[in-house]
Amino acid sequence: MKKIMIMMMLFAPMSIFAQKFGHVDTQSIISTLPEISKVDGEIKALAQEKDNQIQAMAQEFQRKVEEYQKNLSTMNQTKKDEVEKELGDMQQKIQQANQDAQQELAQVQREKYEPIQNKIRTAIENVGKAGGYIYIFETGVALYTGPDSKDVTADVKAELSKMK
């Protein structure tokens, strides 16, 4: 029993050094995927559409403000109050539309990028399992990457091309 314990103590440090670590640059992987440009184009088009809608609302608001200022001297107090309330409501509507647009864009971006991120995660897992890696870290996240950590970015790119 004593000999077994001594043997385990001698070989334990060797098993620690036999572990494989890797690192991957997912940003360089993402930038090379063809579906990213399609997703980015869709998001950009939606953002432009939302921006055009808000700009149209802002132009209408500006037109009404100018009209109000032009006719201010001829308006009675009731009409002034009515127009000021309408302008305040329009301004709130523009702010709400801007907020809604930002939330919608963030939601669409999450929905469109999730399958891509899952695909990359699966490829990293496949490379990790096939290569016998204990950990694969994101490049730039680890404070230090030693010389024994292998850059598996090319392996993940190759795995992704097999997954198509």
PAZAPA-4460 file (N, C-alpha, C; in steps of 0.05 Angstrom, whole numbers, plus 32768, in hexadecimal, padded with zeros to 4 digits):
% residues 164
    n_x    n_y    n_z   ca_x   ca_y   ca_z    c_x    c_y    c_z   seq   type   mol
   8010   7FE8   8000   8000   8000   8000   8011   8019   8000     1      M     A
   8026   8018   8010   8039   802F   8012   8046   8034   7FF7     2      K     A
   804E   801F   7FE9   805B   8021   7FCF   8048   802E   7FBB     3      K     A
   802F   8026   7FBC   801B   8032   7FAA   8018   8050   7FAE     4      I     A
   8017   8058   7FC7   8015   8075   7FCD   802D   8084   7FC3     5      M     A
   8045   8078   7FC7   805E   8085   7FBE   805E   8087   7FA0     6      I     A
   8055   8073   7F92   8054   8073   7F74   8040   8088   7F6B     7      M     A
   8029   808A   7F78   8015   809E   7F70   8020   80BA   7F74     8      M     A
   802F   80BF   7F89   803A   80D9   7F8F   8050   80E0   7F7A     9      M     A
   805E   80CC   7F70   8072   80D1   7F5C   8066   80D7   7F41    10      L     A
   8051   80C9   7F3A   8046   80CC   7F1F   8031   80E2   7F1E    11      F     A
   8026   80EB   7F35   8012   8101   7F34   801C   811A   7F27    12      A     A
   8034   8123   7F2E   803E   813C   7F21   8041   8138   7F03    13      P     A
   8048   8121   7EFA   804B   811C   7EDD   8030   811E   7ECF    14      M     A
   801B   8114   7EDC   8001   8116   7ECF   7FF7   8132   7ECD    15      S     A
   8000   8143   7EE0   7FF8   815F   7EDE   8005   816C   7EC6    16      I     A
   801E   8166   7EC1   802C   8172   7EAB   8023   8167   7E90    17      F     A
   8016   8150   7E90   800D   8144   7E77   7FF3   8150   7E6D    18      A     A
   7FE7   8162   7E7C   7FCE   816E   7E74   7FD3   8182   7E5D    19      Q     A
   7FC0   8182   7E4A   7FC2   8194   7E33   7FB0   81AC   7E36    20      K     A
   7FBB   81C3   7E2F   7FAB   81DB   7E30   7FAD   81E8   7E14    21      F     A
   7F98   81F6   7E0D   7F97   8203   7DF3   7F8B   821F   7DF6    22      G     A
   7F8E   822F   7DE2   7F81   8249   7DE1   7F77   824E   7DC5    23      H     A
   7F62   825D   7DC3   7F55   8262   7DAA   7F4D   8280   7DA8    24      V     A
   7F4F   828B   7D90   7F47   82A6   7D8B   7F2C   82A6   7D7C    25      D     A
   7F17   82A7   7D8B   7EFC   82A5   7D7F   7EF6   82BD   7D6D    26      T     A
   7F01   82D4   7D74   7EFC   82EC   7D63   7F06   82E8   7D47    27      Q     A
   7F1E   82DC   7D44   7F28   82D7   7D29   7F18   82C2   7D1B    28      S     A
   7F0D   82AF   7D2A   7EFB   829B   7D1E   7EE2   82A8   7D14    29      I     A
   7ED6   82B8   7D25   7EBC   82C5   7D1E   7EC0   82D7   7D05    30      I     A
   7ED6   82E5   7D04   7EDA   82F7   7CED   7EDD   82E8   7CD3    31      S     A
   7EE3   82CE   7CD3   7EE7   82BF   7CBA   7ECE   82B0   7CB2    32      T     A
   7EBA   82AF   7CC3   7EA1   82A0   7CBC   7E90   82B0   7CA8    33      L     A
   7E88   82A3   7C93   7E78   82B2   7C7F   7E5C   82BA   7C89    34      P     A
   7E51   82AB   7C9C   7E36   82B2   7CA6   7E37   82CC   7CB7    35      E     A
   7E4E   82D3   7CC1   7E50   82EC   7CD1   7E4A   8304   7CC0    36      I     A
   7E54   8305   7CA7   7E4F   831D   7C96   7E31   831E   7C8F    37      S     A
   7E24   8307   7C8C   7E08   8307   7C87   7DF8   8312   7C9F    38      K     A
   7DFF   8308   7CB7   7DF2   8310   7CCF   7DF7   832E   7CD4    39      V     A
   7E10   8337   7CD1   7E16   8353   7CD5   7E07   8364   7CC1    40      D     A
   7E04   835B   7CA8   7DF4   836A   7C95   7DD7   836C   7C9C    41      G     A
   7DCC   8357   7CA6   7DB0   8357   7CAF   7DAC   836A   7CC6    42      E     A
   7DBE   8369   7CD9   7DBC   837A   7CF1   7DBF   8398   7CE9    43      I     A
   7DD2   839D   7CD7   7DD7   83B8   7CCD   7DBE   83C3   7CBE    44      K     A
   7DB2   83B2   7CAE   7D9A   83BA   7C9F   7D83   83C0   7CB3    45      A     A
   7D7F   83B0   7CC7   7D6B   83B5   7CDB   7D70   83CF   7CEA    46      L     A
   7D89   83D3   7CF1   7D91   83EB   7CFF   7D8B   8404   7CEE    47      A     A
   7D91   8402   7CD4   7D8C   8418   7CC2   7D6E   841E   7CC0    48      Q     A
   7D5E   8408   7CBE   7D41   840B   7CBD   7D36   8419   7CD5    49      E     A
   7D40   8410   7CED   7D37   841D   7D06   7D40   843A   7D08    50      K     A
   7D58   843F   7CFF   7D62   845A   7CFF   7D52   846C   7CED    51      D     A
   7D4B   8462   7CD5   7D3A   8472   7CC2   7D1F   8478   7CCE    52      N     A
   7D13   8465   7CDD   7CF9   8469   7CE9   7CFB   847F   7CFF    53      Q     A
   7D10   847E   7D0F   7D14   8491   7D24   7D1A   84AD   7D18    54      I     A
   7D2A   84AD   7D03   7D30   84C7   7CF6   7D16   84D4   7CEB    55      Q     A
   7D05   84C3   7CDF   7CEB   84CE   7CD5   7CDA   84D9   7CEB    56      A     A
   7CDA   84CB   7D01   7CCB   84D6   7D19   7CD7   84F0   7D23    57      M     A
   7CF1   84F1   7D23   7CFF   8509   7D2D   7CFA   8521   7D1A    58      A     A
   7CF9   851B   7D00   7CF4   8531   7CED   7CD7   853B   7CEF    59      Q     A
   7CC5   8529   7CF4   7CA9   8531   7CF8   7CA7   8542   7D12    60      E     A
   7CB5   8539   7D26   7CB5   8548   7D3F   7CC0   8564   7D3B    61      F     A
   7CD6   8566   7D2D   7CE3   8580   7D27   7CD0   8592   7D17    62      Q     A
   7CC2   8586   7D03   7CAF   8596   7CF3   7C99   85A1   7D05    63      R     A
   7C8F   8591   7D17   7C79   859A   7D29   7C83   85AF   7D3C    64      K     A
   7C9C   85AD   7D46   7CA7   85C1   7D57   7CA9   85DC   7D49    65      V     A
   7CB3   85DB   7D30   7CB6   85F4   7D20   7C9A   8600   7D1B    66      E     A
   7C87   85EF   7D15   7C6C   85F9   7D10   7C60   8605   7D29    67      E     A
   7C65   85F9   7D40   7C5C   8603   7D5A   7C69   861E   7D5F    68      Y     A
   7C83   8621   7D5B   7C91   863A   7D60   7C87   8650   7D4D    69      Q     A
   7C81   8649   7D35   7C77   865C   7D21   7C5B   8667   7D29    70      K     A
   7C4B   8655   7D33   7C2F   865D   7D39   7C2B   8663   7D57    71      N     A
   7C3F   8664   7D66   7C3D   8668   7D83   7C2F   8682   7D8A    72      L     A
   7C35   8697   7D7B   7C2A   86B2   7D82   7C0B   86B3   7D7D    73      S     A
   7C02   86A2   7D6C   7BE5   86A3   7D65   7BD5   868E   7D74    74      T     A
   7BE1   867E   7D85   7BD3   8668   7D93   7BC9   8672   7DAE    75      M     A
   7BB2   8667   7DB5   7BA8   866C   7DD0   7BB5   8658   7DE3    76      N     A
   7BB2   865B   7DFD   7BBF   864A   7E11   7BB7   862D   7E0E    77      Q     A
   7B9D   8628   7E08   7B94   860D   7E06   7BA2   85FF   7DEE    78      T     A
   7BA4   860C   7DD8   7BB1   8601   7DC0   7BCF   85FD   7DC6    79      K     A
   7BDC   8610   7DD4   7BF8   860D   7DDB   7BFC   85F4   7DEC    80      K     A
   7BEB   85F1   7E00   7BED   85D9   7E12   7BEA   85BF   7E02    81      D     A
   7BD6   85C0   7DF0   7BD1   85A8   7DE0   7BE9   85A1   7DCE    82      E     A
   7BF4   85B4   7DC1   7C0B   85AF   7DAF   7C24   85A7   7DBF    83      V     A
   7C28   85B4   7DD6   7C3F   85AD   7DE7   7C3D   8590   7DF1    84      E     A
   7C25   8588   7DF8   7C20   856D   7E01   7C26   8559   7DEA    85      K     A
   7C1C   8561   7DD2   7C21   8550   7DBB   7C3F   854D   7DB5    86      E     A
   7C4D   8564   7DB7   7C6A   8563   7DB3   7C79   8553   7DC8    87      L     A
   7C70   8555   7DE1   7C7C   8545   7DF6   7C77   8527   7DF1    88      G     A
   7C5F   8520   7DE9   7C58   8504   7DE3   7C69   84FA   7DCC    89      D     A
   7C6D   850B   7DB7   7C7D   8503   7DA0   7C9A   84FE   7DA9    90      M     A
   7CA4   850F   7DBA   7CC0   850C   7DC3   7CC3   84F3   7DD3    91      Q     A
   7CB0   84EC   7DE4   7CB1   84D3   7DF3   7CAF   84BB   7DE0    92      Q     A
   7C9F   84BD   7DCC   7C9B   84A8   7DB9   7CB6   84A3   7DAA    93      K     A
   7CC4   84B8   7DA3   7CDE   84B5   7D95   7CF2   84A8   7DA7    94      I     A
   7CF3   84B0   7DC0   7D05   84A4   7DD4   7CFF   8487   7DD8    95      Q     A
   7CE5   8480   7DDA   7CDD   8464   7DDD   7CE3   8454   7DC5    96      Q     A
   7CDF   845F   7DAD   7CE6   8451   7D94   7D04   844B   7D93    97      A     A
   7D14   845F   7D9B   7D31   845B   7D9B   7D39   8445   7DAF    98      N     A
   7D2D   8445   7DC6   7D33   8430   7DDA   7D2A   8414   7DD0    99      Q     A
   7D12   8413   7DC5   7D08   83FA   7DBA   7D1A   83EF   7DA3   100      D     A
   7D23   8402   7D92   7D34   83FA   7D7C   7D4E   83EE   7D86   101      A     A
   7D5A   83FA   7D9B   7D73   83F0   7DA6   7D6F   83D4   7DB2   102      Q     A
   7D59   83D1   7DC0   7D53   83B7   7DCC   7D4E   83A2   7DB7   103      Q     A
   7D3F   83A9   7DA2   7D3A   8396   7D8C   7D54   838E   7D7E   104      E     A
   7D65   83A1   7D79   7D7F   839B   7D6C   7D90   8389   7D7D   105      L     A
   7D90   838E   7D97   7DA0   837D   7DA9   7D94   8360   7DA9   106      A     A
   7D7A   835E   7DA9   7D6D   8344   7DA9   7D73   8335   7D8F   107      Q     A
   7D70   8343   7D79   7D75   8336   7D5F   7D92   832D   7D5D   108      V     A
   7DA4   833E   7D67   7DC1   8337   7D66   7DC6   831E   7D77   109      Q     A
   7DBA   831C   7D8F   7DBE   8304   7D9F   7DB3   82EC   7D90   110      R     A
   7D9B   82EE   7D85   7D8F   82D7   7D77   7D9F   82CE   7D5F   111      E     A
   7DAA   82E1   7D50   7DB9   82DA   7D38   7DD5   82CF   7D3E   112      K     A
   7DE1   82D9   7D53   7DFC   82D1   7D5A   7DFD   82B7   7D6A   113      Y     A
   7DE7   82B0   7D78   7DE7   8298   7D89   7DEE   827E   7D7A   114      E     A
   7DE1   8279   7D63   7DE8   8260   7D54   7E05   8260   7D4C   115      P     A
   7E10   8277   7D45   7E2C   8278   7D3C   7E3E   8272   7D54   116      I     A
   7E38   827E   7D6B   7E48   8279   7D83   7E46   825C   7D8C   117      Q     A
   7E2E   8250   7D89   7E2B   8234   7D90   7E3C   8222   7D7D   118      N     A
   7E3C   8229   7D64   7E4C   821A   7D50   7E6A   821C   7D57   119      K     A
   7E73   8233   7D5E   7E8F   8236   7D66   7E95   8227   7D7F   120      I     A
   7E83   8229   7D93   7E87   821A   7DAC   7E89   81FC   7DA7   121      R     A
   7E77   81F2   7D96   7E78   81D6   7D8F   7E92   81CE   7D82   122      T     A
   7E9B   81DE   7D6F   7EB5   81D9   7D62   7ECC   81D9   7D76   123      A     A
   7ECC   81EB   7D89   7EE1   81EC   7D9D   7EE0   81D3   7DAE   124      I     A
   7EC8   81CB   7DB6   7EC4   81B2   7DC6   7ECF   819A   7DB6   125      E     A
   7EC8   8199   7D9C   7ED1   8182   7D8C   7EF0   8181   7D8A   126      N     A
   7EFC   8199   7D86   7F19   819A   7D85   7F25   8193   7DA1   127      V     A
   7F19   819C   7DB6   7F22   8195   7DD1   7F21   8178   7DD6   128      G     A
   7F0B   816B   7DCF   7F08   814E   7DD4   7F1C   813E   7DC2   129      K     A
   7F1D   8146   7DA9   7F2F   8137   7D96   7F4C   813B   7D9D   130      A     A
   7F53   8152   7DA7   7F6F   8157   7DAE   7F77   8150   7DCB   131      G     A
   7F63   8148   7DDB   7F69   8141   7DF6   7F70   8159   7E08   132      G     A
   7F65   8170   7E02   7F6B   8188   7E12   7F5B   8188   7E2C   133      Y     A
   7F67   8191   7E41   7F5A   8194   7E5B   7F4A   81AE   7E5A   134      I     A
   7F56   81C4   7E51   7F49   81DE   7E4E   7F51   81EB   7E34   135      Y     A
   7F3E   81FA   7E29   7F45   820B   7E12   7F3B   8227   7E1B   136      I     A
   7F4D   823A   7E1C   7F47   8255   7E25   7F44   8267   7E0E   137      F     A
   7F36   827D   7E12   7F33   8292   7DFE   7F4D   82A2   7DFF   138      E     A
   7F59   82A7   7DE8   7F71   82B7   7DE6   7F6B   82D3   7DF0   139      T     A
   7F7C   82DD   7E01   7F77   82F8   7E0C   7F69   82F8   7E27   140      G     A
   7F5B   82E2   7E2D   7F4D   82E1   7E47   7F61   82D7   7E5D   141      V     A
   7F71   82C4   7E56   7F85   82BA   7E6A   7F9A   82CF   7E6E   142      A     A
   7FA2   82D3   7E86   7FB7   82E7   7E8C   7FD2   82DF   7E81   143      L     A
   7FD6   82C5   7E7E   7FEF   82BB   7E74   7FEA   82A2   7E64   144      Y     A
   7FF6   829F   7E4D   7FF4   8287   7E3E   8011   827D   7E39   145      T     A
   8017   8266   7E45   8032   825B   7E44   8038   824E   7E29   146      G     A
   8050   8247   7E25   8059   823B   7E0C   804D   821F   7E07   147      P     A
   8043   8212   7E1C   8038   81F8   7E19   801A   81F8   7E12   148      D     A
   800E   8210   7E11   7FF2   8213   7E09   7FF1   8216   7DEB   149      S     A
   7FE3   8204   7DDE   7FE2   8204   7DC1   7FCB   8216   7DB7   150      K     A
   7FD1   8226   7DA2   7FBD   8236   7D95   7FAC   8223   7D83   151      D     A
   7F93   821F   7D8A   7F82   820D   7D7B   7F6F   821B   7D68   152      V     A
   7F74   8235   7D63   7F62   8244   7D52   7F60   8238   7D36   153      T     A
   7F76   8230   7D2B   7F75   8224   7D10   7F66   8209   7D11   154      A     A
   7F69   81FA   7D26   7F5B   81E1   7D29   7F3D   81E5   7D2B   155      D     A
   7F35   81FA   7D39   7F18   8200   7D3C   7F0D   8209   7D21   156      V     A
   7F1C   8219   7D12   7F13   8222   7CF8   7F10   820A   7CE6   157      K     A
   7F22   81F7   7CE7   7F20   81DE   7CD7   7F08   81CE   7CDF   158      A     A
   7F03   81CD   7CF9   7EEB   81BF   7D03   7ED1   81CC   7CFA   159      E     A
   7ED1   81E6   7CFA   7EB9   81F5   7CF0   7EB4   81EF   7CD2   160      L     A
   7ECA   81EE   7CC3   7EC6   81E8   7CA6   7EBB   81CC   7CA2   161      S     A
   7EC1   81BA   7CB4   7EB6   819F   7CB2   7E98   819E   7CB9   162      K     A
   7E90   81B1   7CCA   7E75   81B1   7CD5   7E61   81BD   7CC1   163      M     A
   7E6A   81CA   7CAC   7E57   81D6   7C99   7E47   81C3   7C8A   164      K     A
***
